[in-house]
């Protein structure tokens, strides 16, 4: 079992290196094979205990595996989508050099995102997320337009500032541990969790706040979210899908690791209150901004902020079932947001614009990806029978079973406002009569295939999640409140 952890990292890294030198056609095939094999290998970890590799430097507990599934599934589907997406952008061929850069970058980006939940140390976790910043910033700017370059620089500046704060939080954790155990102390998870009950309270509180603020920059939590709408809007659509569905989740994973430590030191109340404050602010801003968007990809970006706010609020509830809902939401949001961005890519290729005032009759001119885009929007709006409905239901149920009914009421209200913003988009652009002269034809069957996989995953998560997955979510939830 231990070799699987190594294989999960070796395969995408090898695909990235080879894709840089081979022809684009071979690079596409390698990327699809890499995404597929990585996802299959990740699924083999669902029933396993906590395997380690490389002398303990790699470690996969239940919490790690949940986030690995989210990233590897998006890697799998995005590699398929990108194969159809890069055939043409607008009316020009993208060129072999662009394709090599894009596929090498996508493989390398997914490698870094899968490394983050697999490494077994807070310090290595910070390094892995820093690497994702460098790679994703280059991918955001890959189109070499003025808007993409500006969005990339903004992303680098804000994310680097946030990760600098997160580094300070990491240093504080080492400091409080060394005060208890001396200089032989390390930041590997088993040592950290064992030492946490003896940490000084005030410094641990400060470390957690800094971690939420620092990694929250990459999550897109308000008020450190300002890079996100620009980066998601200007990046190539495969990159946008990975940023939204995978990178935000991995950054939230880092916060959950600090949550574990803080609960062991202080108990759950303090970290829950902090996450509640950030979550409510994020959900409020996103719900209001969704109704005012006219750019298709910016609309989906603000939807991501909304869902990250829901995750943070869900972690503030005391009931374990709410935490199970949060972890299910990570998976469902990855599938829904990936599918929605794939649909957005198909729409942009067909209409040549992201301006929703110029997009009409999508379900008529895109007979397969159009209806699936509507389903993805409904899924993001938490409509049954999709996975996001089940996860949000579990979160709300958990909130009602604890003394948080007022927060639940606010949560439901803001989610409803966000629903109206998304449904306005769906009715105005998707279900209206088609523009004159538009031919009913799909842009790529690769895109249709990727979207169909996302919709299928959403239905599975919503109707009947596999028992092995349900057990995994329960084990992961217990790790967030009980010493692993």
Secondary structure as GFF3:
##gff-version 3
##sequence-region A 1 484
A	DSSP	alpha_helix	2	21	.	.	.	ID=ss1
A	DSSP	alpha_helix	24	43	.	.	.	ID=ss2
A	DSSP	beta_strand	51	53	.	.	.	ID=ss3
A	DSSP	beta_strand	58	60	.	.	.	ID=ss4
A	DSSP	alpha_helix	62	85	.	.	.	ID=ss5
A	DSSP	alpha_helix	96	118	.	.	.	ID=ss6
A	DSSP	alpha_helix	122	140	.	.	.	ID=ss7
A	DSSP	alpha_helix	146	181	.	.	.	ID=ss8
A	DSSP	three_ten_helix	182	184	.	.	.	ID=ss9
A	DSSP	alpha_helix	189	196	.	.	.	ID=ss10
A	DSSP	alpha_helix	201	219	.	.	.	ID=ss11
A	DSSP	alpha_helix	226	234	.	.	.	ID=ss12
A	DSSP	alpha_helix	237	242	.	.	.	ID=ss13
A	DSSP	pi_helix	243	247	.	.	.	ID=ss14
A	DSSP	alpha_helix	248	266	.	.	.	ID=ss15
A	DSSP	alpha_helix	268	290	.	.	.	ID=ss16
A	DSSP	alpha_helix	296	315	.	.	.	ID=ss17
A	DSSP	alpha_helix	320	351	.	.	.	ID=ss18
A	DSSP	three_ten_helix	356	358	.	.	.	ID=ss19
A	DSSP	alpha_helix	362	365	.	.	.	ID=ss20
A	DSSP	alpha_helix	369	380	.	.	.	ID=ss21
A	DSSP	alpha_helix	387	400	.	.	.	ID=ss22
A	DSSP	alpha_helix	405	425	.	.	.	ID=ss23
A	DSSP	pi_helix	426	430	.	.	.	ID=ss24
A	DSSP	alpha_helix	445	463	.	.	.	ID=ss25
A	DSSP	alpha_helix	467	479	.	.	.	ID=ss26
###
